[in-house]
């Protein structure tokens, strides 16, 4: 049981670090896009949309990992 908990915890930590990096990249994109009109530069817009989709997907994945860690801790407390 503790091996599963450690694995889930390590996976969550990795996801959290990547989450921070992706949010920082999105923030940098938003700073660069401050003066851009949506659709003015199609490549820039597509990159932004893809980055936002990736951040959304990764956030949901990170939340799932956090819930797994919580579930494993709760399961360990019951036994």
C-alpha positions, -999 to +999 in steps of 0.1 A: +000+000+000+028+025+009+044+018-025+012+029-043+010+059-021+046+069-028+042+064-065+010+085-066+026+112-045+057+113-068+034+114-099+014+143-083+046+162-075+058+159-111+024+170-125+024+199-101+058+211-113+048+208-149+016+226-141+035+256-127+058+257-158+027+256-181+010+284-162+042+305-164+044+298-202+007+308-205+013+340-185+043+349-208+020+342-238-006+366-224+020+393-218+032+389-254-004+389-267-013+420-249-012+441-280-022+414-305-057+413-320-072+378-319-069+362-353-046+390-366-016+365-367-031+331-372+000+312-360+002+332-328-035+326-322-032+289-328-003+286-305-022+304-277-053+282-282-032+251-281-013+263-250-046+271-232-060+236-241-028+220-229-030+239-196-066+229-191-059+193-198-029+192-175-048+210-147-075+184-148-049+156-148-031+172-119-064+174-099-070+137-107-036+129-093-042+149-062-075+131-056-057+098-060-032+108-033-061+118-010-080+086-017-049+065-009-043+084+023-079+080+034-078+043+025-046+039+046-063+056+076-092+032+075-069+001+078 
